[in-house]
Amino acid sequence: MTADPDRKPSMFPAPTGVRGWRRRQRDLAARLDLVHGEVRAALHAEPTASVIPDDLGTSTEVVATLAGRCIDRLRATDGITAAGSDTSLQLCHLILDLQELSFDLYQHDLNLCTRRFADCAAGLQRLRTLPNSADLLDQVCGELVQRCGFGRAVLSRVENGAWHPWMAYFGNGDESWFARWIDRPIPLEGMTPETGLLTDCRPAVVYDTANAPVYRPIIVESGRSKSYVVAPVMRGPEVVGFLHADHHPSSRRVDDVDRDVLWMFADGFSHVYERAVLTERLRTQRNHVREILSSAVEMMNDFCDAGIDLSRYAGTGAMPGDGARPALVATAHPGGDLTARESEVLELMVAGATNSVIAETLVIAEETVKSHVKHILRKLGAVNRSQAIAGSLGMTMREIEA
């Protein structure tokens, strides 16, 4: 068959530019609507309202269905009469248009999918730059919506056999209904997709909530979701949370690409969050070590500045290596003997423990430790911890030598 010289080129050329994909999507939808009308006219079907959805979620299936109808009618046309020949030629042109449209739709979906995965990677990279895990939790849902092409997203905790809605971001800002669901336990039981995630550890896609065993009170009755995807947030092999996402308030339903995008994002977020928590723990331990070392250096300086009576060793020739050690000057302690608890606190002070370490060791409040230290200093007649420790060591040496 030769090409029709009068056939006009496509009236919907593909736009260029980074932001042109949305206009491209509208153009493809318009082309699909136009060719659908032409097919119905060629098949002499009764005119009805367009069955083409606003989105392109089912465009491939629609194009395949229209092409199949054209091919079936072409086979049934005898091609002998002039009218039959004109009909056959028209059907052939329509089949070619549908093939071209099918290729354009495939190319658009491929480009869009690639862009969404790239945006997902960019969103995860930005989350890695956040300073702490609290900021990470605050912004994860917003990043998922703004970067990955969803209408809204919800982050939930999983604990004690239930999932608890926690954080959310809605692209249209209508999240007033969500407040009453925050931290409410939703049981993980039955055949719901969320229950399956506990064992499968893989994302799930619900194409139609009306015909799926979902937890309807929050998903359908409050959230009015027609379809959604959900992916697990992992900590090692354990599921510790869920990420839900859909395209509300758009009528667009989720598809397998949405599932894969959410899976990529949830997996990346799991690693980013675990890394942030580990970093914070290491930073806390580092600061604790610094506090201990600083306290030890301060104590050593206080010992060096304390008055040590070395006159008793003058002229004896005794050396530290001979087992003879100088006694520290004991400060008078008019306050009387220490209590058993104060003795325990003093012993830990001599060992170099800080107030927080003493409190943790003796299982008492840090304020109680401070009170004990104050009493110890008063009873020993010391003005600071170093004098109290020096006095205690001096008393011990005299008792041993006695």
Secondary structure, 3 states (H helix, E strand, C coil): CCCCCCCCCCCCCCCCCHHHHHHHHHHHHHHHHHHHHHHHHHCCCCCCCCCCCCCCCCHHHHHHHHHHHHHHHHHHCCCCCHHHHHHHHHHHHHHHHHHHHHHHHHHHHHHHHHHHHHHHHHHHHHHHCCCCHHHHHHHHHHHHHHHHCCCEEEEEEEECCEEEEEEEEECCCCCHHHHHHCCCCEECCCCCHHHHHHHHCCCEEECCHHHCCCCHHHHHHHCCCCCEEEEEEEECCEEEEEEEEECCCCCCCCCHHHHHHHHHHHHHHHHHHHHHHHHHHHHHHHHHHHHHHHHHHHHHHHHHHCCECCHHHCCCCCCHHHCCCCCECCCCCCCCCCCHHHHHHHHHHHCCCCHHHHHHHHCCCHHHHHHHHHHHHHHHCCCCHHHHHHHHHHHHHHHHHC
